[in-house]
Amino acid sequence: MVKAEDTFLIQNKCGLHARAATVLAQLAQQFDAQITLYQDDKEAPGDSVLALLMLESSHGKQLRVCCEGPDAQPALTAIGELIAQKFHEDE
Amino acid sequence: MKLSSIINKDCTKAAVLFNSKKRALEYISELASEHLPKHNAHEILDAFLTREKLGSTGIGKGIAIPHGRIAGIDTIFAILVTNQSGIDFDAIDNRPVDILLAMLVPEGNNAEHLKTLAAIADKLNNKEFCKQLRHAKDDDALYQLIALQD
């Protein structure tokens, strides 16, 4: 099983709020991979908005993203880009 | 955070019967305006619709968290509505929505907003709790579930 993981810094001002979490979950659902996000002692499946909101990832937090499955690498790359692009938000 | 700290006793409405997202949001806006004298229903509805235009707040599993930022309120004000049947909400999983937890949020304070969202998500992620919400037969029963959950 292909695995890929990396840690990303939450850069947008609002953090992983409802809209950002929804965009991330929609992206995660596109890949054939099991995606799990970790922050501090909490973890969330990438395709669940509710679980992502429970991470309470604010600006400046480090989010570890683990992908497992055939699409692990492209999924990790896409999620990393989304976070780096501040979830397409202005600030 | 306790849900009862953001939802007043008369802000839970059980088993209502709306057949569209727009009508449900209009109703919630009217109810909110009765509690927020500085804001009229039209202004509140605008805040909800502005947010929905950016992407649906239907977050899956039959749940929506419509919200909007409005100036002039100090704390989060929320309304919980359960609908008798599912409403098309363009939700992330395309499932119709029958639990709406609507929030009006003060301007700014992102950290506090995230904290509230996390607390709400924690409650709504509990399948058994959602089942109980769906089965609440009247407004008071729905409120009691909120109060007990805390």
gemmi code that builds the backbone of each chain (N, CA, C; Angstrom):
import gemmi

chains = {
    "A": [
        ("MET", (0.847, -1.209, 0.000), (0.000, 0.000, 0.000), (0.885, 1.263, 0.000)),
        ("VAL", (0.588, 2.160, -0.913), (1.383, 3.392, -1.008), (0.997, 4.333, 0.131)),
        ("LYS", (2.006, 4.882, 0.771), (1.743, 5.837, 1.857), (2.496, 7.130, 1.578)),
        ("ALA", (1.900, 8.236, 1.954), (2.595, 9.516, 1.816), (2.135, 10.408, 2.952)),
        ("GLU", (3.047, 11.139, 3.540), (2.625, 12.062, 4.599), (3.547, 13.266, 4.681)),
        ("ASP", (2.985, 14.338, 5.151), (3.762, 15.563, 5.309), (3.023, 16.471, 6.302)),
        ("THR", (3.738, 17.490, 6.759), (3.133, 18.426, 7.701), (3.048, 19.798, 7.047)),
        ("PHE", (1.906, 20.440, 7.217), (1.679, 21.736, 6.570), (1.246, 22.778, 7.609)),
        ("LEU", (1.648, 24.015, 7.327), (1.303, 25.119, 8.229), (0.001, 25.775, 7.757)),
        ("ILE", (-0.936, 25.931, 8.674), (-2.188, 26.619, 8.332), (-1.880, 28.121, 8.219)),
        ("GLN", (-2.053, 28.651, 7.016), (-1.615, 30.036, 6.767), (-2.748, 31.041, 6.628)),
        ("ASN", (-3.951, 30.544, 6.356), (-5.042, 31.526, 6.189), (-5.509, 32.033, 7.547)),
        ("LYS", (-5.959, 33.267, 7.536), (-6.307, 33.965, 8.781), (-7.411, 33.253, 9.575)),
        ("CYS", (-8.381, 32.713, 8.855), (-9.547, 32.110, 9.528), (-9.317, 30.669, 9.961)),
        ("GLY", (-8.208, 30.052, 9.526), (-7.957, 28.663, 9.897), (-8.911, 27.706, 9.199)),
        ("LEU", (-9.050, 26.519, 9.772), (-9.891, 25.488, 9.160), (-11.339, 25.676, 9.630)),
        ("HIS", (-11.947, 26.744, 9.116), (-13.342, 27.039, 9.462), (-14.249, 26.236, 8.522)),
        ("ALA", (-15.556, 26.485, 8.576), (-16.502, 25.614, 7.862), (-16.238, 25.556, 6.355)),
        ("ARG", (-16.006, 26.709, 5.744), (-15.842, 26.710, 4.285), (-14.543, 26.003, 3.892)),
        ("ALA", (-13.465, 26.321, 4.618), (-12.173, 25.695, 4.315), (-12.261, 24.180, 4.522)),
        ("ALA", (-12.926, 23.763, 5.584), (-13.064, 22.332, 5.874), (-13.867, 21.642, 4.774)),
        ("THR", (-14.881, 22.326, 4.268), (-15.708, 21.746, 3.199), (-14.895, 21.590, 1.918)),
        ("VAL", (-14.122, 22.618, 1.579), (-13.282, 22.557, 0.369), (-12.276, 21.412, 0.500)),
        ("LEU", (-11.696, 21.289, 1.682), (-10.710, 20.222, 1.909), (-11.373, 18.840, 1.792)),
        ("ALA", (-12.544, 18.684, 2.398), (-13.248, 17.391, 2.356), (-13.644, 17.042, 0.916)),
        ("GLN", (-14.088, 18.057, 0.170), (-14.459, 17.813, -1.233), (-13.247, 17.350, -2.035)),
        ("LEU", (-12.108, 17.959, -1.760), (-10.877, 17.574, -2.451), (-10.480, 16.143, -2.055)),
        ("ALA", (-10.540, 15.861, -0.762), (-10.136, 14.542, -0.254), (-10.974, 13.423, -0.872)),
        ("GLN", (-12.257, 13.717, -1.109), (-13.164, 12.706, -1.657), (-12.833, 12.322, -3.099)),
        ("GLN", (-12.039, 13.170, -3.760), (-11.737, 12.908, -5.180), (-10.672, 11.828, -5.374)),
        ("PHE", (-9.984, 11.463, -4.301), (-8.861, 10.549, -4.454), (-9.164, 9.154, -3.910)),
        ("ASP", (-8.533, 8.174, -4.562), (-8.638, 6.807, -4.074), (-7.547, 6.620, -3.017)),
        ("ALA", (-7.812, 7.167, -1.866), (-6.836, 7.083, -0.765), (-7.551, 7.353, 0.543)),
        ("GLN", (-7.052, 6.707, 1.583), (-7.589, 6.998, 2.917), (-6.757, 8.145, 3.478)),
        ("ILE", (-7.418, 9.254, 3.763), (-6.690, 10.459, 4.166), (-7.029, 10.785, 5.620)),
        ("THR", (-6.007, 10.951, 6.419), (-6.224, 11.274, 7.832), (-5.391, 12.502, 8.185)),
        ("LEU", (-6.022, 13.415, 8.907), (-5.316, 14.627, 9.332), (-5.108, 14.591, 10.840)),
        ("TYR", (-3.938, 15.036, 11.248), (-3.606, 15.019, 12.671), (-3.194, 16.417, 13.116)),
        ("GLN", (-3.682, 16.788, 14.279), (-3.194, 18.021, 14.894), (-3.169, 17.808, 16.401)),
        ("ASP", (-2.019, 18.050, 16.978), (-1.816, 17.753, 18.400), (-2.272, 16.307, 18.669)),
        ("ASP", (-3.176, 16.100, 19.595), (-3.603, 14.728, 19.897), (-4.909, 14.346, 19.189)),
        ("LYS", (-5.332, 15.187, 18.240), (-6.608, 14.912, 17.563), (-6.375, 14.417, 16.138)),
        ("GLU", (-7.294, 13.598, 15.647), (-7.205, 13.165, 14.260), (-8.581, 13.173, 13.609)),
        ("ALA", (-8.581, 13.318, 12.279), (-9.850, 13.397, 11.562), (-9.712, 12.774, 10.180)),
        ("PRO", (-10.717, 11.997, 9.746), (-10.707, 11.551, 8.355), (-10.907, 12.766, 7.440)),
        ("GLY", (-10.140, 12.805, 6.354), (-10.143, 13.990, 5.488), (-11.463, 14.285, 4.805)),
        ("ASP", (-12.342, 13.269, 4.715), (-13.587, 13.501, 3.981), (-14.761, 13.876, 4.879)),
        ("SER", (-14.514, 14.080, 6.174), (-15.614, 14.441, 7.087), (-15.478, 15.884, 7.556)),
        ("VAL", (-16.407, 16.727, 7.129), (-16.344, 18.140, 7.521), (-16.450, 18.274, 9.041)),
        ("LEU", (-17.385, 17.504, 9.636), (-17.562, 17.591, 11.092), (-16.263, 17.262, 11.825)),
        ("ALA", (-15.621, 16.174, 11.391), (-14.378, 15.764, 12.054), (-13.272, 16.802, 11.842)),
        ("LEU", (-13.219, 17.378, 10.648), (-12.194, 18.404, 10.374), (-12.401, 19.630, 11.262)),
        ("LEU", (-13.663, 19.988, 11.456), (-13.951, 21.152, 12.316), (-13.512, 20.885, 13.752)),
        ("MET", (-13.617, 19.623, 14.156), (-13.251, 19.271, 15.536), (-11.746, 19.415, 15.787)),
        ("LEU", (-10.953, 19.465, 14.734), (-9.509, 19.664, 14.911), (-9.207, 21.066, 15.452)),
        ("GLU", (-10.108, 21.994, 15.161), (-9.948, 23.390, 15.608), (-8.590, 23.955, 15.165)),
        ("SER", (-8.283, 23.739, 13.884), (-6.984, 24.172, 13.352), (-7.003, 25.660, 13.037)),
        ("SER", (-6.322, 26.413, 13.846), (-6.307, 27.854, 13.624), (-5.022, 28.261, 12.898)),
        ("HIS", (-4.993, 29.498, 12.495), (-3.829, 30.093, 11.827), (-2.560, 29.790, 12.638)),
        ("GLY", (-1.533, 29.298, 11.953), (-0.262, 29.038, 12.632), (-0.097, 27.625, 13.147)),
        ("LYS", (-1.174, 26.830, 13.067), (-1.078, 25.439, 13.541), (-0.431, 24.548, 12.479)),
        ("GLN", (0.197, 23.476, 12.940), (0.788, 22.498, 12.035), (-0.179, 21.332, 11.882)),
        ("LEU", (-0.462, 21.001, 10.646), (-1.407, 19.924, 10.361), (-0.649, 18.798, 9.646)),
        ("ARG", (-0.677, 17.606, 10.222), (-0.011, 16.477, 9.574), (-1.036, 15.728, 8.736)),
        ("VAL", (-0.706, 15.507, 7.486), (-1.622, 14.849, 6.564), (-1.031, 13.513, 6.146)),
        ("CYS", (-1.779, 12.433, 6.383), (-1.322, 11.093, 6.012), (-2.277, 10.502, 4.980)),
        ("CYS", (-1.731, 10.040, 3.873), (-2.554, 9.457, 2.818), (-2.079, 8.033, 2.559)),
        ("GLU", (-3.047, 7.164, 2.375), (-2.732, 5.762, 2.168), (-3.633, 5.213, 1.069)),
        ("GLY", (-3.032, 4.610, 0.032), (-3.832, 4.070, -1.064), (-3.201, 4.424, -2.397)),
        ("PRO", (-3.799, 3.947, -3.485), (-3.223, 4.167, -4.820), (-2.948, 5.640, -5.139)),
        ("ASP", (-3.826, 6.538, -4.682), (-3.667, 7.972, -4.982), (-2.956, 8.739, -3.860)),
        ("ALA", (-2.262, 8.048, -2.987), (-1.690, 8.712, -1.807), (-0.854, 9.949, -2.164)),
        ("GLN", (0.058, 9.787, -3.110), (0.948, 10.910, -3.421), (0.223, 12.103, -4.058)),
        ("PRO", (-0.574, 11.877, -5.119), (-1.316, 13.027, -5.670), (-2.268, 13.664, -4.651)),
        ("ALA", (-2.849, 12.862, -3.780), (-3.756, 13.412, -2.765), (-2.984, 14.329, -1.822)),
        ("LEU", (-1.814, 13.861, -1.393), (-0.995, 14.655, -0.471), (-0.563, 15.969, -1.127)),
        ("THR", (-0.150, 15.868, -2.385), (0.284, 17.063, -3.111), (-0.866, 18.069, -3.225)),
        ("ALA", (-2.049, 17.583, -3.602), (-3.197, 18.470, -3.794), (-3.620, 19.130, -2.480)),
        ("ILE", (-3.610, 18.363, -1.412), (-4.021, 18.921, -0.112), (-2.981, 19.941, 0.369)),
        ("GLY", (-1.723, 19.616, 0.170), (-0.653, 20.551, 0.539), (-0.785, 21.868, -0.201)),
        ("GLU", (-1.116, 21.772, -1.497), (-1.280, 22.998, -2.299), (-2.483, 23.811, -1.820)),
        ("LEU", (-3.564, 23.115, -1.504), (-4.770, 23.821, -1.036), (-4.475, 24.594, 0.255)),
        ("ILE", (-3.752, 23.956, 1.166), (-3.423, 24.619, 2.436), (-2.480, 25.798, 2.169)),
        ("ALA", (-1.485, 25.577, 1.295), (-0.526, 26.650, 0.968), (-1.222, 27.824, 0.271)),
        ("GLN", (-2.258, 27.492, -0.495), (-3.003, 28.555, -1.202), (-4.101, 29.150, -0.324)),
        ("LYS", (-3.983, 28.920, 0.970), (-4.918, 29.468, 1.962), (-6.372, 29.121, 1.642)),
        ("PHE", (-6.595, 27.931, 1.134), (-7.948, 27.464, 0.811), (-8.653, 28.424, -0.152)),
        ("HIS", (-7.882, 29.073, -1.009), (-8.379, 30.035, -1.995), (-8.966, 31.282, -1.330)),
        ("GLU", (-8.535, 31.561, -0.100), (-9.037, 32.762, 0.572), (-8.034, 33.910, 0.410)),
        ("ASP", (-8.522, 35.130, 0.585), (-7.667, 36.307, 0.357), (-6.600, 36.498, 1.431)),
        ("GLU", (-6.937, 36.136, 2.656), (-5.963, 36.410, 3.731), (-5.892, 35.263, 4.709)),
    ],
    "B": [
        ("MET", (-17.499, 24.208, 25.423), (-18.609, 25.139, 25.268), (-19.951, 24.402, 25.300)),
        ("LYS", (-20.883, 24.973, 26.000), (-22.212, 24.351, 26.074), (-23.092, 24.875, 24.944)),
        ("LEU", (-23.828, 23.969, 24.312), (-24.750, 24.411, 23.260), (-25.805, 25.351, 23.821)),
        ("SER", (-26.196, 25.080, 25.066), (-27.243, 25.929, 25.660), (-26.734, 27.344, 25.938)),
        ("SER", (-25.418, 27.545, 25.827), (-24.910, 28.911, 26.026), (-25.086, 29.753, 24.760)),
        ("ILE", (-25.352, 29.110, 23.620), (-25.575, 29.890, 22.390), (-26.995, 29.727, 21.829)),
        ("ILE", (-27.741, 28.755, 22.382), (-29.114, 28.549, 21.905), (-30.088, 28.828, 23.045)),
        ("ASN", (-30.908, 29.839, 22.867), (-31.907, 30.168, 23.895), (-33.023, 29.128, 23.892)),
        ("LYS", (-33.752, 29.109, 25.007), (-34.819, 28.133, 25.157), (-35.871, 28.225, 24.046)),
        ("ASP", (-36.183, 29.457, 23.622), (-37.202, 29.581, 22.572), (-36.587, 29.646, 21.173)),
        ("CYS", (-35.372, 29.137, 21.040), (-34.714, 29.115, 19.727), (-34.456, 27.698, 19.232)),
        ("THR", (-35.266, 26.765, 19.724), (-35.237, 25.413, 19.161), (-36.618, 25.158, 18.564)),
        ("LYS", (-36.634, 24.741, 17.333), (-37.910, 24.479, 16.656), (-37.879, 23.056, 16.080)),
        ("ALA", (-38.760, 22.229, 16.616), (-38.745, 20.810, 16.227), (-39.797, 20.498, 15.179)),
        ("ALA", (-39.451, 19.565, 14.318), (-40.397, 18.995, 13.349), (-41.156, 20.040, 12.543)),
        ("VAL", (-40.456, 21.073, 12.115), (-41.095, 22.056, 11.235), (-41.200, 21.428, 9.838)),
        ("LEU", (-41.922, 22.088, 8.974), (-42.129, 21.487, 7.657), (-41.889, 22.524, 6.564)),
        ("PHE", (-40.620, 22.655, 6.175), (-40.278, 23.540, 5.056), (-39.842, 22.668, 3.889)),
        ("ASN", (-40.127, 23.176, 2.695), (-39.753, 22.343, 1.544), (-38.608, 22.928, 0.729)),
        ("SER", (-38.030, 24.045, 1.214), (-36.868, 24.573, 0.496), (-35.885, 25.225, 1.458)),
        ("LYS", (-34.646, 25.265, 1.004), (-33.566, 25.897, 1.760), (-33.900, 27.376, 2.010)),
        ("LYS", (-34.387, 28.036, 0.961), (-34.689, 29.457, 1.059), (-35.755, 29.721, 2.126)),
        ("ARG", (-36.808, 28.933, 2.101), (-37.897, 29.125, 3.064), (-37.410, 28.855, 4.495)),
        ("ALA", (-36.595, 27.838, 4.657), (-36.070, 27.523, 5.994), (-35.205, 28.684, 6.502)),
        ("LEU", (-34.368, 29.233, 5.630), (-33.493, 30.339, 6.047), (-34.304, 31.611, 6.323)),
        ("GLU", (-35.379, 31.808, 5.569), (-36.258, 32.961, 5.827), (-36.886, 32.844, 7.216)),
        ("TYR", (-37.343, 31.651, 7.514), (-37.976, 31.421, 8.817), (-36.973, 31.653, 9.954)),
        ("ILE", (-35.781, 31.098, 9.798), (-34.743, 31.252, 10.822), (-34.395, 32.737, 10.985)),
        ("SER", (-34.346, 33.462, 9.877), (-34.012, 34.896, 9.930), (-35.090, 35.680, 10.675)),
        ("GLU", (-36.350, 35.317, 10.409), (-37.458, 35.986, 11.104), (-37.385, 35.724, 12.610)),
        ("LEU", (-37.132, 34.485, 12.948), (-37.039, 34.114, 14.369), (-35.858, 34.833, 15.032)),
        ("ALA", (-34.729, 34.881, 14.332), (-33.540, 35.546, 14.883), (-33.798, 37.038, 15.103)),
        ("SER", (-34.511, 37.647, 14.169), (-34.740, 39.102, 14.277), (-35.606, 39.440, 15.490)),
        ("GLU", (-36.433, 38.507, 15.912), (-37.252, 38.746, 17.110), (-36.378, 38.821, 18.367)),
        ("HIS", (-35.212, 38.180, 18.293), (-34.305, 38.164, 19.441), (-33.199, 39.198, 19.328)),
        ("LEU", (-33.004, 39.713, 18.132), (-31.929, 40.685, 17.908), (-32.561, 41.984, 17.407)),
        ("PRO", (-33.042, 42.801, 18.327), (-33.835, 43.966, 17.944), (-33.125, 44.951, 17.002)),
        ("LYS", (-31.785, 44.936, 17.009), (-31.069, 45.889, 16.147), (-31.028, 45.437, 14.681)),
        ("HIS", (-31.457, 44.202, 14.427), (-31.326, 43.669, 13.075), (-32.664, 43.167, 12.565)),
        ("ASN", (-32.986, 43.525, 11.307), (-34.239, 43.015, 10.773), (-34.002, 41.697, 10.020)),
        ("ALA", (-35.099, 41.001, 9.749), (-35.015, 39.660, 9.157), (-34.324, 39.691, 7.793)),
        ("HIS", (-34.573, 40.750, 7.044), (-34.004, 40.864, 5.705), (-32.470, 40.905, 5.753)),
        ("GLU", (-31.989, 41.710, 6.692), (-30.543, 41.867, 6.883), (-29.894, 40.533, 7.303)),
        ("ILE", (-30.571, 39.821, 8.182), (-30.053, 38.527, 8.669), (-30.063, 37.488, 7.541)),
        ("LEU", (-31.166, 37.490, 6.778), (-31.248, 36.554, 5.640), (-30.122, 36.837, 4.648)),
        ("ASP", (-29.854, 38.109, 4.425), (-28.756, 38.493, 3.527), (-27.424, 37.906, 3.988)),
        ("ALA", (-27.201, 37.959, 5.304), (-25.950, 37.432, 5.861), (-25.849, 35.921, 5.590)),
        ("PHE", (-26.957, 35.206, 5.788), (-26.959, 33.757, 5.527), (-26.730, 33.477, 4.029)),
        ("LEU", (-27.464, 34.216, 3.189), (-27.393, 33.938, 1.747), (-26.023, 34.289, 1.170)),
        ("THR", (-25.417, 35.356, 1.706), (-24.070, 35.737, 1.268), (-23.109, 34.585, 1.519)),
        ("ARG", (-23.232, 33.982, 2.678), (-22.356, 32.855, 3.008), (-22.659, 31.634, 2.142)),
        ("GLU", (-23.939, 31.356, 1.909), (-24.294, 30.190, 1.095), (-23.764, 30.324, -0.334)),
        ("LYS", (-23.692, 31.568, -0.815), (-23.188, 31.789, -2.177), (-21.728, 31.360, -2.303)),
        ("LEU", (-20.993, 31.427, -1.203), (-19.578, 31.032, -1.217), (-19.435, 29.507, -1.219)),
        ("GLY", (-20.514, 28.819, -0.918), (-20.490, 27.351, -0.833), (-21.518, 26.924, 0.191)),
        ("SER", (-22.169, 25.818, -0.086), (-23.228, 25.364, 0.818), (-22.686, 25.047, 2.209)),
        ("THR", (-23.499, 25.337, 3.216), (-23.134, 24.962, 4.586), (-23.726, 23.596, 4.952)),
        ("GLY", (-24.211, 22.892, 3.933), (-24.653, 21.508, 4.161), (-23.406, 20.641, 4.274)),
        ("ILE", (-23.057, 20.268, 5.515), (-21.752, 19.638, 5.750), (-21.817, 18.115, 5.742)),
        ("GLY", (-22.976, 17.563, 5.377), (-23.096, 16.111, 5.257), (-23.898, 15.498, 6.386)),
        ("LYS", (-24.332, 14.245, 6.151), (-25.099, 13.477, 7.126), (-26.428, 14.146, 7.498)),
        ("GLY", (-26.986, 14.914, 6.570), (-28.278, 15.556, 6.828), (-28.199, 16.809, 7.689)),
        ("ILE", (-26.966, 17.304, 7.892), (-26.778, 18.450, 8.775), (-26.313, 19.679, 7.989)),
        ("ALA", (-26.872, 20.834, 8.334), (-26.376, 22.094, 7.768), (-26.102, 23.062, 8.905)),
        ("ILE", (-25.070, 23.883, 8.715), (-24.768, 24.906, 9.716), (-24.742, 26.287, 9.048)),
        ("PRO", (-25.921, 26.729, 8.566), (-25.944, 28.053, 7.934), (-25.464, 29.108, 8.929)),
        ("HIS", (-24.630, 30.014, 8.474), (-24.166, 31.061, 9.387), (-23.823, 32.321, 8.625)),
        ("GLY", (-23.748, 33.404, 9.359), (-23.389, 34.668, 8.755), (-22.819, 35.576, 9.813)),
        ("ARG", (-21.989, 36.511, 9.355), (-21.418, 37.480, 10.296), (-22.266, 38.741, 10.255)),
        ("ILE", (-22.615, 39.227, 11.429), (-23.308, 40.515, 11.458), (-22.665, 41.412, 12.510)),
        ("ALA", (-22.647, 42.692, 12.180), (-22.034, 43.665, 13.090), (-23.013, 43.952, 14.233)),
        ("GLY", (-22.479, 44.344, 15.352), (-23.332, 44.823, 16.434), (-23.835, 43.757, 17.386)),
        ("ILE", (-23.368, 42.521, 17.243), (-23.698, 41.535, 18.282), (-22.400, 41.160, 19.000)),
        ("ASP", (-22.517, 40.855, 20.280), (-21.322, 40.585, 21.087), (-21.005, 39.098, 21.150)),
        ("THR", (-22.054, 38.298, 21.097), (-21.840, 36.850, 21.243), (-22.564, 36.106, 20.122)),
        ("ILE", (-22.182, 34.850, 19.949), (-22.821, 34.024, 18.926), (-24.270, 33.764, 19.313)),
        ("PHE", (-25.140, 33.886, 18.335), (-26.558, 33.626, 18.548), (-26.951, 32.473, 17.621)),
        ("ALA", (-27.534, 31.420, 18.171), (-27.822, 30.256, 17.339), (-29.267, 29.786, 17.463)),
        ("ILE", (-29.721, 29.148, 16.412), (-31.074, 28.592, 16.356), (-30.968, 27.160, 15.823)),
        ("LEU", (-31.684, 26.257, 16.478), (-31.665, 24.858, 16.029), (-33.040, 24.478, 15.503)),
        ("VAL", (-33.072, 23.989, 14.285), (-34.330, 23.608, 13.649), (-34.210, 22.180, 13.120)),
        ("THR", (-35.220, 21.381, 13.406), (-35.269, 20.074, 12.740), (-36.478, 20.083, 11.810)),
        ("ASN", (-36.251, 19.620, 10.604), (-37.313, 19.609, 9.598), (-37.860, 18.186, 9.463)),
        ("GLN", (-39.158, 18.098, 9.251), (-39.778, 16.761, 9.193), (-39.255, 15.910, 8.046)),
        ("SER", (-38.895, 16.578, 6.957), (-38.337, 15.821, 5.828), (-37.062, 16.532, 5.376)),
        ("GLY", (-36.273, 15.860, 4.576), (-35.015, 16.444, 4.131), (-35.232, 17.524, 3.078)),
        ("ILE", (-34.436, 18.576, 3.168), (-34.504, 19.682, 2.204), (-33.252, 19.616, 1.327)),
        ("ASP", (-33.421, 19.885, 0.048), (-32.256, 19.950, -0.829), (-31.412, 21.170, -0.435)),
        ("PHE", (-30.156, 20.919, -0.103), (-29.313, 21.993, 0.441), (-27.979, 22.091, -0.303)),
        ("ASP", (-27.856, 21.384, -1.420), (-26.565, 21.297, -2.139), (-25.461, 20.846, -1.194)),
        ("ALA", (-25.790, 19.920, -0.323), (-24.820, 19.491, 0.692), (-23.648, 18.745, 0.064)),
        ("ILE", (-22.565, 18.679, 0.791), (-21.321, 18.065, 0.298), (-21.529, 16.609, -0.117)),
        ("ASP", (-22.436, 15.897, 0.567), (-22.692, 14.497, 0.214), (-23.998, 14.343, -0.576)),
        ("ASN", (-24.555, 15.478, -1.004), (-25.811, 15.502, -1.781), (-27.024, 14.970, -1.019)),
        ("ARG", (-26.832, 14.707, 0.268), (-27.980, 14.221, 1.043), (-28.860, 15.386, 1.466)),
        ("PRO", (-30.182, 15.178, 1.479), (-31.052, 16.252, 1.957), (-30.813, 16.534, 3.444)),
        ("VAL", (-31.100, 17.765, 3.837), (-30.795, 18.222, 5.193), (-32.056, 18.279, 6.045)),
        ("ASP", (-31.979, 17.743, 7.263), (-33.118, 17.874, 8.174), (-32.720, 18.411, 9.552)),
        ("ILE", (-31.428, 18.655, 9.761), (-30.994, 19.329, 10.996), (-30.266, 20.605, 10.588)),
        ("LEU", (-30.788, 21.735, 11.051), (-30.147, 23.010, 10.733), (-29.742, 23.701, 12.024)),
        ("LEU", (-28.454, 23.896, 12.173), (-27.984, 24.670, 13.317), (-27.450, 25.993, 12.761)),
        ("ALA", (-28.282, 27.020, 12.843), (-27.952, 28.311, 12.232), (-27.279, 29.214, 13.261)),
        ("MET", (-26.258, 29.927, 12.800), (-25.515, 30.789, 13.724), (-25.304, 32.178, 13.148)),
        ("LEU", (-25.461, 33.157, 14.015), (-25.056, 34.519, 13.662), (-23.847, 34.831, 14.521)),
        ("VAL", (-22.800, 35.251, 13.852), (-21.495, 35.337, 14.489), (-21.026, 36.789, 14.489)),
        ("PRO", (-20.446, 37.249, 15.615), (-19.921, 38.615, 15.627), (-18.767, 38.772, 14.629)),
        ("GLU", (-18.531, 39.981, 14.189), (-17.403, 40.252, 13.290), (-16.098, 39.937, 14.014)),
        ("GLY", (-15.108, 39.461, 13.266), (-13.774, 39.219, 13.836), (-13.728, 37.998, 14.731)),
        ("ASN", (-12.728, 37.942, 15.575), (-12.512, 36.861, 16.535), (-12.555, 35.454, 15.925)),
        ("ASN", (-11.598, 35.179, 15.058), (-11.543, 33.897, 14.362), (-11.317, 32.719, 15.311)),
        ("ALA", (-10.476, 32.920, 16.314), (-10.148, 31.817, 17.231), (-11.406, 31.358, 17.969)),
        ("GLU", (-12.182, 32.325, 18.427), (-13.415, 32.011, 19.151), (-14.407, 31.283, 18.234)),
        ("HIS", (-14.470, 31.738, 16.985), (-15.365, 31.124, 16.002), (-14.991, 29.657, 15.776)),
        ("LEU", (-13.693, 29.395, 15.634), (-13.219, 28.014, 15.424), (-13.544, 27.131, 16.631)),
        ("LYS", (-13.410, 27.730, 17.800), (-13.683, 26.993, 19.032), (-15.163, 26.594, 19.087)),
        ("THR", (-16.022, 27.532, 18.729), (-17.458, 27.258, 18.710), (-17.788, 26.186, 17.676)),
        ("LEU", (-17.217, 26.321, 16.476), (-17.466, 25.330, 15.422), (-17.025, 23.939, 15.877)),
        ("ALA", (-15.871, 23.870, 16.539), (-15.352, 22.582, 17.007), (-16.304, 21.970, 18.035)),
        ("ALA", (-16.816, 22.803, 18.930), (-17.736, 22.313, 19.965), (-19.035, 21.812, 19.343)),
        ("ILE", (-19.541, 22.554, 18.374), (-20.782, 22.164, 17.691), (-20.567, 20.875, 16.903)),
        ("ALA", (-19.437, 20.808, 16.195), (-19.119, 19.615, 15.396), (-19.016, 18.386, 16.297)),
        ("ASP", (-18.432, 18.588, 17.467), (-18.274, 17.491, 18.420), (-19.640, 16.898, 18.803)),
        ("LYS", (-20.613, 17.777, 19.017), (-21.969, 17.296, 19.379), (-22.636, 16.634, 18.169)),
        ("LEU", (-22.561, 17.302, 17.011), (-23.294, 16.814, 15.841), (-22.641, 15.590, 15.200)),
        ("ASN", (-21.419, 15.306, 15.579), (-20.734, 14.121, 15.059), (-21.212, 12.851, 15.773)),
        ("ASN", (-21.982, 13.047, 16.826), (-22.526, 11.942, 17.607), (-23.852, 11.478, 16.971)),
        ("LYS", (-23.796, 10.305, 16.336), (-24.965, 9.799, 15.595), (-26.197, 9.654, 16.478)),
        ("GLU", (-25.977, 9.159, 17.690), (-27.098, 8.932, 18.604), (-27.774, 10.257, 18.965)),
        ("PHE", (-26.939, 11.279, 19.193), (-27.473, 12.614, 19.532), (-28.312, 13.151, 18.362)),
        ("CYS", (-27.799, 12.981, 17.145), (-28.535, 13.466, 15.967), (-29.859, 12.718, 15.803)),
        ("LYS", (-29.831, 11.441, 16.105), (-31.049, 10.633, 16.023), (-32.089, 11.175, 17.010)),
        ("GLN", (-31.611, 11.493, 18.201), (-32.523, 12.039, 19.227), (-33.082, 13.393, 18.789)),
        ("LEU", (-32.222, 14.209, 18.195), (-32.685, 15.517, 17.714), (-33.792, 15.328, 16.683)),
        ("ARG", (-33.573, 14.385, 15.765), (-34.551, 14.136, 14.689), (-35.882, 13.637, 15.242)),
        ("HIS", (-35.834, 12.960, 16.377), (-37.060, 12.395, 16.938), (-37.740, 13.295, 17.969)),
        ("ALA", (-37.122, 14.417, 18.264), (-37.743, 15.330, 19.248), (-39.109, 15.761, 18.713)),
        ("LYS", (-40.143, 15.582, 19.546), (-41.485, 15.803, 19.008), (-41.964, 17.245, 19.129)),
        ("ASP", (-41.362, 17.999, 20.038), (-41.741, 19.416, 20.100), (-40.533, 20.279, 20.488)),
        ("ASP", (-40.754, 21.578, 20.482), (-39.649, 22.522, 20.691), (-38.982, 22.303, 22.050)),
        ("ASP", (-39.818, 22.045, 23.045), (-39.272, 21.883, 24.391), (-38.412, 20.613, 24.486)),
        ("ALA", (-38.897, 19.534, 23.867), (-38.135, 18.279, 23.878), (-36.776, 18.490, 23.199)),
        ("LEU", (-36.779, 19.276, 22.138), (-35.531, 19.556, 21.419), (-34.579, 20.358, 22.316)),
        ("TYR", (-35.132, 21.329, 23.008), (-34.286, 22.126, 23.906), (-33.729, 21.272, 25.051)),
        ("GLN", (-34.560, 20.397, 25.571), (-34.109, 19.541, 26.678), (-32.914, 18.672, 26.251)),
        ("LEU", (-32.930, 18.236, 25.000), (-31.809, 17.436, 24.491), (-30.517, 18.247, 24.493)),
        ("ILE", (-30.654, 19.515, 24.110), (-29.503, 20.428, 24.099), (-28.984, 20.617, 25.527)),
        ("ALA", (-29.911, 20.876, 26.419), (-29.539, 21.149, 27.808), (-28.916, 19.908, 28.451)),
        ("LEU", (-29.485, 18.742, 28.145), (-28.973, 17.491, 28.725), (-27.594, 17.140, 28.177)),
        ("GLN", (-27.399, 17.388, 26.886), (-26.136, 17.065, 26.237), (-24.977, 17.799, 26.908)),
        ("ASP", (-25.249, 19.008, 27.355), (-24.215, 19.806, 28.015), (-23.845, 19.194, 29.351)),
    ],
}
model = gemmi.Model(1)
for chain_id, residues in chains.items():
    chain = gemmi.Chain(chain_id)
    for i, (resn, *xyz) in enumerate(residues, 1):
        res = gemmi.Residue()
        res.name, res.seqid = resn, gemmi.SeqId(i, " ")
        for name, pos in zip(("N", "CA", "C"), xyz):
            atom = gemmi.Atom()
            atom.name, atom.element = name, gemmi.Element(name[0])
            atom.pos, atom.b_iso = gemmi.Position(*pos), 0.0
            res.add_atom(atom)
        chain.add_residue(res)
    model.add_chain(chain)
structure = gemmi.Structure()
structure.add_model(model)
structure.setup_entities()
